Amino acid sequence: MSRIAESELIINARGAVYHLNCRPEELATTIITVGDPDRVKEVSKHFNTVEFKNEHREFITHTGYIGKKRISCVSTGIGPDNIDIVLNELDALVNIDFDTRTVKEELTALNIIRLGTSGSLQKSIPVDSLVASTHGLGLDNLMNFYRIQNNEEEKQLLQAFNTHTQLNPGTIAPYIHMAGVHLLKHFTDGYHLGVTVTCPGFYGPQGRVLRLGLAYPQLIDSLTSFTFGNHRITNFEMETSAIYGLGNLLGHHCVSLSAIVANRISKEFSTDGGLAVENLIKQSLEIIESSIN
């Protein structure tokens, strides 16, 4: 196999991948991702033991055990661009030999579970409830830099979405990827299921108006009213589609779980978003410990 150059995979002086500052032995194969660096300690406080704590910029990683289950929690920061860094470096840690700089012959599939916050796009999904994303539908542009591979259902769903929303293909090129069914099947009871839209920003891309006008003022209405078979759009945020897209292409199992802190239809915001996130963490960790292999 060809050697990966120093400029393409950056390994620091202590043998850790550059942005995450983690060595291969410092990462578990079951990984929780969170956007907020401060949320890492809110997850790891539930660990029985913590083996490693690594930090570089907004990327913080804690690896330890819940009971006999080894687990890592990694902060990604906000947005698909950061997910591009994190997912590629997580994969490199398990599937590239850092000594020879070559891809390993035997590849490892990671379990990657995003725990984040999100805005509901359905009145029936109230603030403080939980969502498990069956699909990530990206309005960002990240996955268009990779060779996308979609199954037939994904192709049909995306075609229906493009027809329904009539977004300008010269400006926005939506893409879609499914959750890993290996993980999603464990997160059904107590979670609303649906398609999650990932946006490349918080204000204009999510239909918020402060001082600037919008190119797509009807976007939220279009997202809320979209259906395809049993599928509907439940929520939007800023990471899921990138995690699903890169995870699928790299052969990892991914699921995105969200605490709803805003309902964009009823115009409500959670009075205690911290408690909603804590409930998401505790409920999800219990499932991870008992059910995820």
Residue, then its C-alpha position, 0 to 999 in steps of 0.5 A: m500500500s502507498r505511504i501517506a505523506e507527512s503533509e496529508l496525515i499530520i502526527n505530532a511529536r508524541g505520536a498523536v494525530y494533530h487536531l485531536n492530539c490522541r494516540p491510537e491506544e488512547l481511543a476506544t472503539t465506541i465513541i460519543t461526539v459532542g459539539d461543546p468542549d465543556r460537554v465532554k466532562e458532563v459525559s465523562k463524569h458518568f464514567n467509572t474510571v477515566e484513563f486518558k484526557n487529551e486536549h488541543r484547541e476545541f477538541i477534547t477527548h476523555t477515554g475511560y470505562i462505564g462498567k466493563k465498557r470502554i468508551s471515548c467522548v470527543s468534542t467536535g466544535i460546531g459545524p460540518d467542517n469540524i466533523d470533516i477533521v474529527l471523523n477522518e482523524l478518528d478513522a486514522l487512529v484505528n485504520i492507519d498504521f502510524d509507524t508505516r503511514t499505510v492503511k491497515e489490511e484489517l479495518t476497524a468499524l467504530n461505533i460513533i454516537r453524537l449527543g447534541t442539541s437541536g431545533s424541532l421542525q414539527k409542532s408535535i416534537p416539543v422542547d426537552s424531547l429526544v430525537a434519533s436521526t434515521h437520516g442526515l440530510g445535508l444543506d452544507n457542501l461537505m460531502n460533495f467533496y467526496r465520492i458519494q455512494n447512495n442506496e436506492e432509498e436514499k436516492q429516492l428520498l433526496q430526489a423527492f426532497n429536491t423536487h419539494t423544496q426547489l432549492n437552487p442547485g447552483t447554490i445548495a446541493p443537498y446530500i443524504h445518508m442513513a444512520g447505522v441500523h446497527l446502532l439506531k435499533h437501540f434508540t427507538d423507545g423514548y426517541h422521536l425518529g425522523v430525518t435530520v437536516t444539517c445546516p452550514g450555519f445557525y442564523g440565515p441557513q436555519g431561517r433566522v432573521l436578525r438584520l439580513g434578509l433571506a434567500y430562502p424565506q420559506l425554507i422552514d415551511s418547506l422542511t416542515s411540510f416535506t414527507f416521503g413515504n413514512h419519512r418526515i423531517t423532524n429537526f435540524e442542527m449542524e453536524t449529523s449529515a457530515i457524521y453519517g456521510l463520512g461514517n458510511l463511506l469509511g465503514h463506521h456505525c453512526v447514530s445522532l441523538s438530539a435533545i430538542v431545545a427549540n421548537r421553530i414552529s411553536k417558537e418555544f425555547s427550553t427553560d432548562g436546556g442543560l437538564a434536557v442535555e443531561n437527560l439525553i446523556k444519562q438515557s443514552l449512556e445506559i443504552i450504550e453500556s447495556s446494548i452496544n457491542 
